[in-house]
Amino acid sequence: MNNGIVIRELQAVDMEGGFVIDGFPYAGLANAIATESLINTTSQFELMGVLDSELFPPISIIRDEVPGFPARIFVNKQLKVAVFSSYLTPHESLHREVARVMLEWATEHKCSLIVSSSAVKTEEEKPFVIGVATTAEARKKLSDAEIPILKNGTVPGIPGILLNEGSITNTNVIVLLYKGRDTGPDFRAGAEICMAMSKLVPGAACDLRTLMSEAENVEVQMKQAEEEAGPLRDAIYG
């Protein structure tokens, strides 16, 4: 294996016209919590594949007695929804590669939309979710979901690269931005993002009460994984 990121598919899936959701953590754990909660509260998600790289920390994530790769792809075949889920935050040097692999996979599988998200810190008293999209079709999806559209701003990291690449390849990409005061745990932001995702992806319903409980548990698990992977990451990147 070289230093690039590879996808090791465990089963074939028909994703034509379907949806890809980016669950890699960035600017906090809200994005990863949202997608992990979506998997836990929407039934029939199956492990479809894993992402692997020599530059990922060598670690196995054990959940419910089963070991697994930290970066995985879960698919709901009925809804045609694929979630790129990760318990670990990728190093900044891998952001472009993560976005590239995700875009290539979505294109190869003829998916219709990629959805990503990020938490944005502001001084607003009332938290809310806004969106930004690459195409007129994607912007209409935001309008139909009654999600306000960002007029001016910046979106860094993996979500930003997805937007840039999507805009020049005419790929439908939506990034949801959670805005609120920098207080409280990430699972609250994750719950807000998950609810917004459910408005964009048909059939991906979120039960708020269950979601909040699941999201809080997911945050604890992810922070533990990040802490344990820290020394391994330091050994790779210095």
Secondary structure, 3 states (H helix, E strand, C coil): CCCCCEEEECCCCCCCCCEEEEECCCCCCHHHHHHHHHHHHCCCCEEEEEEECCCCCCCCEEECCEEECCEEEEEECCCCEEEEEECCCCCHHHHHHHHHHHHHHHHHCCCCEEEEEEEEECCCCCCEEEEEECCHHHHHHHHHCCCCECCCCCCCHHHHHHHHHHHHHCCCEEEEEEEECCCCCHHHHHHHHHHHHHHHCCCCCCCHHHHHHHHHHHHHHHHHHHHHHHHHHHHHHC
